[in-house]
Amino acid sequence: MPILIKTNIKIGDKNPLHYFREFKNSDNFDDILKSHLIPKEFIEKEEFIPEGCRDFPYVRARAELFYQKLKDELPDVEVIIEE
């Protein structure tokens, strides 16, 4: 489910937490998050500022979603998340 051009322009370079909240009452919001591999539990957080990528929970959670999607779609390919 790609982001529409109109939506992408509206989002611009806003902090993800701000635009997540703007769209969370949209139809199929959970499906949209899932299709874009965005961990739902992070849309309610107050901050979205990584202090270090390896220790940043959002990055790790999103990497896990990418990992699972790749593993499901490419079962014959070894997928590894490296620290």
WOQUIGI-V193324 format. One record per helix or strand of 3 or more residues. SS is the DSSP state (2 for helix, 1 for strand). FROM is the first residue (numbers start at 0). TO is the last residue. Records with the same first field share a line. If there is no record, write none. Layout:
SS=FROM-TO + FROM-TO
//
This chain:
2=4-10 + 15-22 + 28-34 + 39-41 + 52-54 + 56-72
//
